[in-house]
Amino acid sequence: MAFFTWIIYKLCKFSGIVIFSASISAWIFYARQDWLFWVGIPTPTEVIWKEAPAFFIYGMAFLFGWLFDRQRDCLEILKSHWPRYLILAIALTGVSFSQLTYPAFVVVEVSSTEKLTFALIYAFASWSWVFALIGAGMRFFGKKMKYDAILRTPPTGFISPTCH
């Protein structure tokens, strides 16, 4: 497990975490035969194993969260890199909206190049938003609370030992 946390740390440090996560997500989108652009990540409506893309992408987000918890330095890195992720997210979101020339809820045949292009743009925009919001959250809401000791006190700690 130490190897994975080391890899995640290096990816965070050199901003490769977006490239790594978006590349996997784009490949998952592209490999899906019936992926529709306007749907985004297909959600499992009936059973999880029929929607492997959702399982892998949401699972990857969960795995990153777990690895970030094990390697807290990544959160500090995201805290300092959040503006560049936000700029990238806004720019790629604008590009992805400009690529959506087809009407929503209409199945249209697209070329494989167009599908791959949108999958890459969408995946990079999505993961950029994730890391920008995590970093901004750490930056603006990551301060120590004034009543931190109260929050860490177990519920039984409020009961006075003199009460019998």
N, C-alpha and C positions, 0 to 999 in steps of 0.2 A: 504494500500500500504506500510505502514511503516513496517508491518510484513514481507512482501516479501523482502524488502531491507535489513532488519535485517538478514533474512535467507541467502540471497546471501552473505552478509558480513561474516557471520560465515562460510559458505562453502568456501569462498575465503581464510579466515584466516587460516583454518586448511586443506587447499588443497583438500577439499572435492568436489570442484566445478567440477573437472574432473570426479570423480566417479559418481556424480549426473547426469551430462550431458551425459556421455558415457553410463551409464546404461539405460537411457531413449532411446538414439539413438540405442543401441544394441538391445533392445527389439523391437523397430520399424523395424529394419532390419530383425530380426529373424521372426517377425510376418508376414512379407510380403511373400506370397507364391512363387512368381517368382523372388525373389531378386537374382541377379547374382553378384558374388564377384567382378569381374573386372569392374563393372559399378560404384560401390560406391554408392553415394546418387543418386537415380533415379530422373532425372530432368523431370519436367512437359513439355512434348512436345506439348500437345494439350490443355488440360484444367487442372487447378490446383487441382480440387477435385478428379481426377482420380489418382493423385500421392500424396496421403496423407503423405507418408514418407518424401518427399521433403518439403511439406508444414509445417509439424511439426518440422523437423530438422532445416530448414532455419528460421522458425518462432521462434524457441527456441534461435537461434543465435541472432536474432533481439531483442528478449525479454531480453537476457543477456546484450546486448549492452545498451538497455534502462535502465535496472536496474543498470548497472555499472555507467551510467551517473548520476543516482540519488544517488548512493553510491560511490562517488569518491575514498573512501579509498580502495575499491577493486582494482582499477587501481594501486594504490601504492603497494598493496600486490602483484599483478601480476608482477609489476616492480621488486620486490625483489625475487620472486619465478621463474622467467622465465628460469634460467639455469636448474632447475630440470625438468620443463616441456619440455624443449628442449631435454634433455637426454632421457626422457621417450618417446618423439615423435620419435626420431631417432631410438631408440631400437625397438619400436613397429612397426615402418614402415619396418624395416628390417625383423622382424618376419612375418609381413603380406605378404611381398614379397616372403618369403620362403614358405608360405602356398599356394601361387597361382601356383599350379602345373598343373592346367587345362589350355588348350589353350583359349585365348581370343575369344570372340564372338561365343563360342560353349556352348550350353546348356547341362550341365551334371548334373545328379542326384547325390546329396551328402547326407550324413547322417545328421540327425538333430543335432547331437553332433558337427560335423564338421562345420555346418552352424552357430551354436551358438558360437563356438570358434572363427571363423573368424569374426563374427559380433562384438564380444567383443573386439578383437584385433583391428579391423578397427575403431570402435567407440572411443576407448581409444586413439589410435594414432591420429585420426582426431582432437579430442578436445584438446589433448596435444599440437598439432601444433597450434591450434587457440590461446590457452592461452600463449604459448611460444612466439608467434609472437606479440601478444598484449603487453606482458610484455617487450619484447626486444624493441618494438617500443617506449614504454613509457620510457625505460631506455636510449635509444640512440637518440631518436628524440623528447623527451618530454621537452626539454629545452625551456626557454623563448626566444622568438625571439628578436633580437635587435630592430626591427621596429614594435614591438607589438602595439604601439599606432597607427601607420598608418593602420594596419590591422583592428583595431577596429573602425576606423573613418568611419562614413557613407559616401557614395559617395557625398552627398550634402555638407559635411563638408569641401571638398576641394575647394569649390567655395568661392571666397573672398566676404565678406559682402559689400565691396566697389563697386563691379560690379553690376550696375543696368541696 
